[in-house]
Every structure is written in C-alpha cells, then in structure tokens.
Amino acid sequence: MIVYRHGMDVLSDLLHRAHARNALVRQLIQRPPWALAFTGAPPLTVVAALGGHASVRLDDAGVAPARLAPGDIALIGGAHAHTIADSPATPPQAVIHGDRKHVVGGGEGAAGVGAAGVGAAVQRSLGPRTYGDGLPGATIMLRGACELRGEAGVRLLRMLPPLAVVPAGPRTRAALDLLATEVAHDEPGQDAVLHRLLDLVLVLALRAWCAGPEAPLPSWHRALADPAVGEALRLLHGRPAHRWTVAELAAGVGMSRAAFAARFMGMVGEPPLTYLTGWRMTLGADLLGDTDATVAAVAREVGYADAFAFSVAFKRAHGVSPSAWRRRTR
C-alpha cells in the first residue's frame, strides 16, 4: 500500500521510497601506502575521509580519480568497481568482493567484515567494524555500502554522476563524527543505529551536492525552488492517485491554467500530467515488485480506474506488461 504524505517535498519522497537497505558500515585505519579494490559493489557507496587524505578511483566509468581531504565525502552512484587508496598511483593490495578478501600475492579467504572494508595486509581488529594497523600517521576512512529499492532507487541514482564529491562542511562533518563514534561500539540495536546514521550522512551529502553549482540535476529538482511549480510537485507527490487536472493544480498554486501549464513545462520539461504519469509508473513498478497485490489493486493504488488502462500506460513506460515486470523483478 502507498502511504500518502501530504506536504512532503519531492526529494524527501524519493529518498523515503528508495530507502537504503542491507547497509554495511566499516572504518579503516591504515598507514600509507595502502589500496583496497572493491568489486561487486552495491548501487550506492559512501566513502568519507576522517583523518588524512585518500583517493577514490572508479575502474570502469572513465572518470578521473577524486582526492578526498578530511571531512570530504564521495558518493559512488551505480555498481562501479572502485579502489580506495592513499594515492591514485598505489596499486591494490587486496581485492574485496562481498565478504571475501583476496590479498594480492597471497591467498583468498573470508574476510568476515562485509563489503565495506578490511585491511590490505596483516591486520588487527581495533574494535567492532574497525580494521587497520591504527598506528600514528594512519588514514582514517569510513565506507558505507547499501542497496536501494526499486524504481525509486533508480530515479535517485539518476541524480548522481558515477562519482560525486561533497566538500567537508560543518553539518556533514558532525554526522560523520557521530557515525565514526558509533561504528566502534557494539551494543544492542547497533546495526539499526548505524543504518540510520548512514542514511543521515547520505541525505546531508546528497543535499549538499545538489546545492552545488555544477550538479547536473534533473529539471524537477531545480523546479522545487519555484514557489508555484514546487508546490505543484508537492501536491502531486502527496496525492499521486488523485484524479488531478491541470486546472485543479493551477488553482492550488494560485495561478491561471495557461500560465501554470507554461511555467511547469518550462521548468520541469514536461507537462504536469505527463510528470504525474511517470511518477505513477515508478510507484506501480515498485508495488508490483514488493507486494502480492493484483494488477487491478496496484492500478487503483496509483490512480487508475481499471487494470487495462494501467497496463497500457505501464507497458508504454517500461516496455513490458505489469505481469512480466513482476516475474522479472522477482
């Protein structure tokens, strides 16, 4: 069932529906030179430098390596193999896939620390979820790896380039410090605490990156700052199953129908009801994948009076019927 949230802004709605799951958070404390290569990465990875500098390079995206200063955060959008190191020139000393580590030049074995990090050579545990040598001069890193849900997750990832860097700021640094403190504890409910703190870091980093001048954001995000169009988007996301008309939306934001339609089209790049249809198809796709509701029930949930009309729109948007989509996603 869709829970409608009156007044929720578009980005919050998207983040809620794409809510990260199966998150893993690890801390690495390692003296240079060091380099860890990660394969089989999840759709979204968060890397942060707490102390010392680090380099993040993608192995398959054709983008330049990013240099992280203390407090900087890198967002890796997409399941890209990547290497985290003290320098772009340092060759990987270990390759990590899932919860297994292959030490270059050594043997392969279970690392036992999940996808988010292990030391590159002989390591000792410094506490729960923390690995490295812990000696003076070490670089301190945090790495969070998480999955995203369904088509809402796909929409969220489309906002990000393969590698985005968020410079250190007071708000993100405070959240990182809290996450670093909690990652070293092992108390009841600790995983839940870490997942929520990783969510906080992710939201703050994403919001900071979106506010930057060079972020290639979708047009709807830029439109959020407009009082009329932003309010219209909030109305559509608050009640996606409602039988909206352009006239009703225009009245809701205090504009004439013609002026509102032109303004929405100019800022979002598509008419209001076309945008609504696209969002309904995202919601419908996730309902088909996450629930056992019939196609007719899903159709009603997202604002269609009958399954046939929903199926026609769904196939036009996704290239397959709702039933075929359900079989494929499961």
C-alpha positions in Angstrom: 0.0 0.0 0.0 1.2 3.5 -0.8 1.3 5.8 2.2 0.5 9.3 1.0 2.4 12.1 2.7 0.7 15.5 2.3 3.2 18.3 2.0 6.2 16.0 1.5 8.8 17.5 -0.8 9.8 15.5 -3.9 13.4 14.7 -2.7 12.1 13.5 0.7 9.5 11.3 -1.0 12.1 9.8 -3.4 14.6 9.2 -0.5 11.9 7.6 1.6 10.7 5.2 -1.2 14.3 4.4 -2.3 15.2 3.8 1.4 18.6 2.1 1.6 18.7 -1.5 2.9 21.3 -4.1 3.8 23.7 -1.3 4.6 27.2 -2.1 5.9 29.4 0.5 7.6 33.1 -0.1 8.3 36.0 2.0 9.4 39.6 1.6 8.2 42.7 3.0 9.9 45.7 2.3 7.7 49.1 3.8 7.2 50.3 4.7 3.6 50.9 3.1 1.3 47.5 1.3 1.1 44.9 0.5 -1.5 41.7 -1.6 -1.5 39.8 -2.6 -4.6 36.1 -3.4 -4.3 34.3 -5.5 -6.9 30.6 -6.4 -6.9 29.8 -3.1 -5.4 26.2 -2.2 -4.5 24.2 0.5 -6.2 25.3 3.2 -3.8 28.6 3.6 -1.9 29.5 6.4 0.5 33.2 7.0 1.2 34.4 9.6 3.7 37.9 10.7 4.8 38.0 11.4 8.6 41.7 11.9 9.0 44.4 12.1 6.3 43.8 12.2 2.6 42.6 9.5 0.3 41.9 8.8 -3.4 38.8 7.2 -4.9 39.0 5.9 -8.4 36.5 4.0 -10.5 37.7 1.1 -12.5 35.0 1.1 -15.2 33.5 4.5 -15.6 36.1 6.6 -17.4 36.2 9.4 -14.8 39.2 11.0 -13.1 40.1 9.8 -9.6 38.8 12.0 -6.8 41.0 13.3 -4.0 39.4 13.4 -0.6 40.5 15.8 2.2 39.5 15.2 5.8 35.7 15.6 6.0 35.1 15.2 2.3 32.5 12.6 1.1 32.5 10.7 -2.1 29.2 9.3 -3.5 29.6 6.4 -5.9 26.3 6.1 -7.8 26.0 2.8 -9.6 27.5 -0.6 -9.0 31.0 0.5 -10.2 34.1 -1.4 -9.2 36.3 1.1 -7.4 39.6 1.4 -5.5 40.1 3.4 -2.3 43.8 4.3 -1.7 46.2 6.8 -0.2 47.2 7.8 -3.7 45.9 7.2 -7.3 49.3 5.6 -8.0 49.2 2.9 -5.3 48.3 -0.5 -6.7 45.6 -2.6 -4.9 47.0 -4.7 -2.1 43.7 -6.5 -1.7 40.6 -7.1 -3.7 37.3 -7.4 -1.8 34.1 -9.0 -3.3 31.2 -9.3 -0.9 32.6 -10.6 2.3 35.7 -12.2 0.8 39.2 -10.8 0.5 41.9 -11.7 -1.9 45.2 -10.4 -0.8 47.3 -9.7 -3.9 50.2 -12.0 -3.9 48.6 -14.1 -1.2 45.7 -16.5 -0.7 42.0 -16.0 -0.7 39.9 -16.3 2.4 36.8 -15.0 4.2 37.5 -11.5 5.5 34.4 -11.7 7.7 33.9 -8.0 7.7 31.4 -7.5 4.9 31.6 -5.4 1.7 32.6 -2.2 3.4 36.2 -2.8 4.2 39.2 -4.8 5.5 42.9 -4.1 5.8 45.2 -4.8 2.9 47.8 -6.9 4.5 48.2 -8.4 8.0 45.5 -6.5 10.0 44.4 -6.4 13.6 40.9 -5.5 14.8 40.8 -2.2 16.6 37.2 -2.7 17.7 33.9 -3.7 16.2 33.7 -2.9 12.4 37.1 -1.2 12.6 40.2 -2.6 10.9 43.8 -1.5 10.2 47.1 -1.0 12.0 45.9 2.0 14.0 49.4 3.4 14.2 50.4 7.1 14.1 50.1 8.7 10.7 47.3 6.4 9.6 44.5 7.5 7.3 41.0 7.1 8.9 38.2 6.2 6.4 34.6 5.3 6.6 32.9 3.3 3.9 29.2 2.6 3.8 27.7 0.3 1.1 23.9 -0.1 0.6 21.3 -1.2 -1.8 18.4 0.9 -2.9 14.8 -0.1 -3.5 13.2 -0.5 -6.9 12.4 2.2 -9.5 12.5 4.9 -6.8 16.1 3.9 -6.3 16.8 4.1 -10.0 15.4 7.6 -10.1 17.6 8.6 -7.1 20.7 7.2 -8.8 19.9 9.2 -12.0 20.6 12.3 -10.0 24.2 11.3 -9.4 27.1 11.0 -11.7 29.3 7.9 -11.3 31.5 9.8 -8.8 30.4 12.9 -6.9 32.5 14.6 -4.2 30.9 16.7 -1.4 33.5 19.0 0.2 33.7 19.0 4.0 31.1 21.1 5.8 30.1 21.6 9.4 26.8 19.7 9.1 28.2 16.7 7.2 31.2 16.6 9.5 29.1 16.4 12.6 27.2 13.5 11.2 30.4 11.7 10.1 31.9 12.1 13.6 28.8 10.6 15.1 28.9 7.7 12.7 32.6 7.1 13.4 31.9 7.1 17.1 29.1 4.6 16.7 30.9 2.3 14.3 33.4 1.5 17.1 30.6 0.3 19.5 28.9 -3.0 19.7 25.7 -2.7 21.7 22.1 -3.9 21.3 20.5 -2.3 18.3 23.8 -1.1 16.9 23.1 -2.1 13.3 19.9 -0.1 13.4 21.8 2.9 14.7 24.5 2.6 12.0 21.9 2.3 9.3 20.1 5.4 10.4 23.3 7.4 10.8 24.4 6.3 7.3 21.0 7.5 6.0 21.6 10.8 7.7 25.1 11.1 6.1 23.7 10.2 2.7 20.8 12.7 2.9 23.1 15.6 4.0 25.7 14.7 1.4 23.2 14.5 -1.3 21.5 17.7 -0.4 24.9 19.5 -0.2 25.9 18.1 -3.6 22.6 19.2 -5.1 23.1 22.7 -3.9 26.4 22.9 -5.7 26.7 24.9 -8.9 27.9 22.0 -11.1 25.5 19.3 -10.1 23.7 18.0 -13.3 20.4 17.8 -11.6 17.1 16.7 -13.2 14.8 19.6 -14.1 12.3 18.8 -11.5 14.9 19.3 -8.7 15.6 22.8 -9.9 11.9 23.5 -10.1 11.5 22.8 -6.4 12.8 26.3 -5.7 9.9 27.9 -7.6 7.0 28.6 -5.3 4.3 27.6 -7.7 5.9 24.7 -9.5 7.5 23.4 -6.3 4.1 23.4 -4.6 2.5 21.7 -7.5 5.1 18.9 -7.3 4.4 18.6 -3.6 0.7 18.2 -4.4 1.3 15.5 -7.0 3.6 13.5 -4.7 1.3 14.0 -1.7 -1.7 12.5 -3.6 -0.5 10.6 -6.7 -3.7 8.6 -7.0 -5.9 11.7 -7.1 -7.5 12.5 -10.4 -5.6 15.7 -10.9 -6.4 18.1 -13.7 -4.2 21.0 -14.8 -6.9 23.4 -13.8 -7.0 22.0 -10.3 -3.3 22.2 -9.9 -3.2 25.7 -11.2 -5.9 26.7 -8.7 -4.0 25.0 -5.9 -1.0 27.2 -6.5 -2.9 30.4 -7.3 -2.2 30.7 -11.0 -4.3 30.7 -14.2 -4.4 27.4 -16.0 -2.5 28.6 -19.1 0.2 30.4 -17.1 0.7 27.5 -14.8 0.9 24.9 -17.6 3.5 27.1 -19.4 5.5 27.6 -16.2 5.5 23.9 -15.3 6.5 22.9 -18.8 9.3 25.4 -18.9 10.8 24.4 -15.6 10.2 20.7 -15.4 10.5 19.9 -19.1 7.2 18.1 -19.5 3.5 18.8 -18.8 2.1 18.3 -15.2 0.1 15.2 -16.1 2.9 13.6 -18.0 5.1 14.1 -15.0 2.4 12.5 -12.8 2.1 9.5 -15.1 5.8 8.9 -14.9 5.7 9.0 -11.1 2.7 6.7 -11.0 4.6 4.2 -13.2 7.5 4.3 -10.7 5.2 3.7 -7.8 3.4 0.9 -9.7 6.6 -0.8 -10.6 7.7 -0.9 -7.0 4.3 -2.1 -5.8 4.5 -4.9 -8.3 7.9 -5.9 -7.1 7.4 -5.5 -3.4 3.8 -6.8 -2.9 1.5 -9.6 -3.9 -1.3 -7.2 -4.8 -3.1 -7.9 -8.0 -2.5 -5.7 -11.1 -6.0 -4.3 -10.6 -5.2 -3.4 -7.0 -1.9 -1.8 -8.0 -3.8 0.1 -10.7 -6.2 1.6 -8.1 -3.4 2.4 -5.7 -1.7 4.6 -8.3 -4.8 6.3 -9.6 -6.1 4.1 -12.5 -9.8 3.0 -12.6 -9.1 -0.3 -14.2 -6.2 -2.7 -14.9 -6.3 -2.3 -18.6 -5.6 1.4 -18.7 -2.8 0.9 -16.1 -1.3 -1.9 -18.1 -1.2 0.1 -21.3 0.5 3.0 -19.6 2.9 0.7 -17.8 4.0 -1.1 -20.9 4.5 2.2 -22.7 6.7 3.4 -19.8 8.7 0.1 -19.0 8.4 -1.9 -22.2 6.8 -4.9 -20.6 3.4 -5.7 -19.1 2.9 -5.4 -15.3 2.8 -9.2 -15.0 6.1 -9.6 -17.0 7.7 -6.9 -14.8 6.7 -8.7 -11.7 8.2 -12.0 -12.9 11.4 -10.3 -14.0 11.9 -8.4 -10.7 11.3 -11.4 -8.6 
